[in-house]
């Protein structure tokens, strides 16, 4: 039997639910200070991650400040050993229906060409040689594609796996916890600590706007200390 509430809803146009409950709250505009590893911690990480399934994305992201999608989207065709460059132009992201791999980047500024560092060149050459051997061993089961960050059977690494595995790896090695994305922050911190300006870091990270890079401004402590020292000298009363 229909009750009084049903009658009121039908005749008076009342709602049985609060439509505000279905509204999505806007994302907070508050940005937290980036977490990052020091150069010493990164060296320890690079050593510890050797031979791990996530070695390639970890080293690529920390060295070049790549987003997870950029590191996992890298293909061997983007690496030019002759010109010693690596081109960021392809991404791998996780969507509702699985991993989306496409020739797109987050923004136009993210489309960039990076120089191969000597260590990264040596690492990638060794990795490519190893993957060629594995491909011969796997034969027909080796999947198509040209991705750098893959399993030993050629399957590309899943973004979700990389994130979760990285967290477990740090816990297993008893290293300070950071997010995989914080490797990108670590790269920015490294550059700023060696005297590079925010504009330099902006181009390195592929930020479209300097405002995105300004989150690292608090790391420019040495520059501010030098400025304070100069101001003190100029204003000193003799």
C-alpha positions in Angstrom: 0.0 0.0 0.0 1.2 3.4 -0.9 2.0 5.6 2.1 1.7 9.2 2.9 5.2 10.0 1.8 4.5 8.5 -1.7 1.3 10.6 -1.9 3.2 13.8 -1.0 5.8 13.1 -3.5 3.3 12.6 -6.3 0.9 15.4 -5.5 3.2 18.1 -4.1 6.2 17.5 -6.3 8.5 16.7 -3.4 11.7 14.9 -4.0 12.5 11.6 -2.3 16.2 12.2 -2.5 18.5 15.2 -1.9 19.9 16.0 -5.4 22.7 17.9 -3.7 24.1 14.5 -2.5 24.8 13.6 -6.2 26.7 16.8 -6.9 30.5 16.4 -7.2 32.5 18.8 -5.0 35.1 20.9 -6.8 38.7 19.7 -6.4 40.7 21.5 -3.8 43.0 24.2 -5.2 45.4 23.7 -2.3 48.7 22.3 -3.5 50.9 20.3 -1.1 54.7 20.8 -1.1 56.3 18.2 -3.4 58.0 15.2 -1.7 61.3 14.2 -3.2 64.4 12.1 -2.8 67.9 13.6 -2.4 70.7 12.8 -4.9 72.1 10.3 -2.4 68.7 8.6 -2.0 68.2 8.5 -5.8 71.6 6.8 -6.2 70.6 4.2 -3.5 67.3 3.7 -5.3 69.0 3.2 -8.7 71.2 0.5 -7.2 68.4 -1.2 -5.3 66.0 -1.3 -8.3 68.5 -3.0 -10.6 66.9 -6.2 -12.1 63.4 -5.3 -10.9 60.4 -5.2 -13.2 60.1 -1.4 -12.6 63.7 -0.6 -13.1 63.3 1.2 -16.5 60.3 3.4 -15.5 62.0 4.4 -12.2 65.3 5.4 -13.8 63.6 7.2 -16.7 61.2 9.1 -14.5 63.9 10.1 -12.0 66.4 11.1 -14.6 64.2 13.1 -16.9 61.3 14.1 -14.5 58.9 12.1 -16.7 55.3 11.6 -15.8 54.4 7.9 -15.3 52.4 8.0 -18.5 55.4 9.4 -20.4 57.8 6.8 -19.1 55.5 3.9 -19.9 54.7 5.3 -23.3 58.3 5.5 -24.4 59.2 3.5 -27.5 62.5 2.5 -28.8 61.7 4.4 -32.0 61.8 7.6 -29.8 65.5 6.9 -28.8 68.1 8.2 -31.3 71.5 6.8 -30.2 73.3 8.5 -33.0 72.0 11.9 -32.1 71.9 11.0 -28.4 68.3 12.2 -27.9 65.1 10.7 -26.6 61.8 12.1 -27.8 58.7 12.3 -25.5 55.7 12.0 -27.7 53.7 8.9 -26.6 51.8 8.1 -23.4 50.3 5.1 -21.6 47.4 5.9 -19.2 44.9 3.8 -17.4 41.3 4.4 -18.3 38.0 2.7 -17.4 38.4 0.1 -20.1 42.1 -0.6 -19.5 45.4 1.0 -20.6 45.1 3.7 -23.3 48.2 4.0 -25.4 48.3 6.9 -27.8 50.5 9.4 -29.6 49.4 12.1 -27.3 50.9 14.0 -24.4 49.3 15.9 -21.5 49.9 19.3 -23.2 51.8 20.8 -26.1 54.8 21.7 -23.9 55.1 18.1 -22.9 56.1 17.2 -26.4 59.8 17.5 -26.0 63.2 16.1 -26.9 65.7 15.3 -24.1 69.4 14.6 -24.4 70.6 11.1 -23.6 72.8 11.3 -20.5 75.9 9.0 -20.7 74.5 6.7 -17.9 71.1 6.5 -19.5 72.5 5.8 -23.0 74.6 2.9 -21.6 71.6 1.6 -19.6 69.2 1.7 -22.6 71.7 0.1 -25.0 72.1 -2.8 -22.5 68.4 -3.0 -22.0 67.7 -3.0 -25.7 70.2 -5.8 -26.3 68.7 -7.9 -23.5 65.2 -7.4 -24.9 66.3 -8.5 -28.4 67.6 -11.7 -26.8 64.4 -12.3 -24.9 62.4 -11.7 -28.1 64.3 -14.4 -29.9 63.7 -16.8 -26.9 59.9 -15.9 -26.8 59.5 -16.2 -30.5 55.8 -15.9 -31.6 54.5 -15.2 -28.2 56.4 -11.9 -28.0 53.7 -9.3 -28.6 53.8 -6.6 -31.2 54.9 -3.1 -30.2 58.0 -1.2 -29.5 57.8 -0.2 -25.9 60.8 0.2 -23.6 59.1 -0.6 -20.3 58.0 -4.2 -20.7 58.0 -7.6 -18.9 60.5 -10.2 -19.9 57.9 -11.7 -22.3 57.4 -8.3 -24.0 54.2 -7.3 -22.4 54.1 -3.6 -21.7 54.0 -2.7 -18.0 50.6 -1.5 -16.7 50.5 2.0 -15.1 48.6 0.7 -12.0 51.1 -2.1 -11.5 54.0 0.3 -11.6 52.5 2.5 -9.0 51.6 -0.3 -6.6 54.8 -2.2 -7.1 56.9 0.9 -6.5 55.2 1.4 -3.1 55.8 -2.2 -2.1 59.4 -2.1 -3.4 60.2 0.9 -1.2 58.6 -0.8 1.8 60.5 -4.0 1.2 63.8 -2.1 0.9 62.9 0.0 4.0 63.4 3.2 2.0 61.4 6.4 2.7 58.0 6.2 1.1 57.3 8.5 -1.8 54.8 8.3 -4.6 56.0 7.2 -8.1 55.1 10.8 -9.3 57.6 12.1 -6.7 60.4 10.8 -8.8 59.4 13.7 -11.1 59.6 16.1 -8.2 63.0 14.6 -7.3 64.3 15.5 -10.8 63.1 19.1 -10.4 64.8 19.3 -6.9 68.0 18.0 -8.3 68.1 20.6 -11.0 67.2 23.5 -8.7 69.8 22.5 -6.2 72.5 22.8 -8.9 71.5 26.4 -9.8 69.0 26.0 -12.6 66.2 28.4 -12.7 62.5 27.7 -12.6 62.3 28.5 -16.3 64.9 25.8 -17.0 63.0 23.3 -14.9 59.7 24.2 -16.6 61.1 23.2 -20.0 62.7 20.0 -18.6 59.4 18.9 -17.1 57.3 19.9 -20.0 55.1 22.4 -18.1 52.9 24.6 -20.2 52.9 27.4 -17.6 55.6 28.6 -15.2 52.8 28.5 -12.6 53.0 24.7 -12.5 56.7 24.9 -11.8 56.4 27.5 -9.1 55.5 24.8 -6.6 59.2 24.2 -6.4 60.0 27.8 -5.6 60.6 27.0 -2.0 63.6 24.9 -3.0 65.5 28.0 -4.3 66.8 28.6 -0.8 70.4 29.1 -1.8 69.4 31.7 -4.3 67.4 33.6 -1.7 70.2 33.4 0.8 72.6 34.8 -1.8 70.2 37.6 -2.5 69.8 38.3 1.2 73.5 38.5 1.6 73.8 41.0 -1.3 71.1 43.1 0.1 72.7 43.1 3.5 76.0 44.3 1.9 74.3 47.1 0.0 72.4 48.4 3.0 75.2 48.0 5.5 76.1 51.1 7.4 79.8 51.7 7.4 
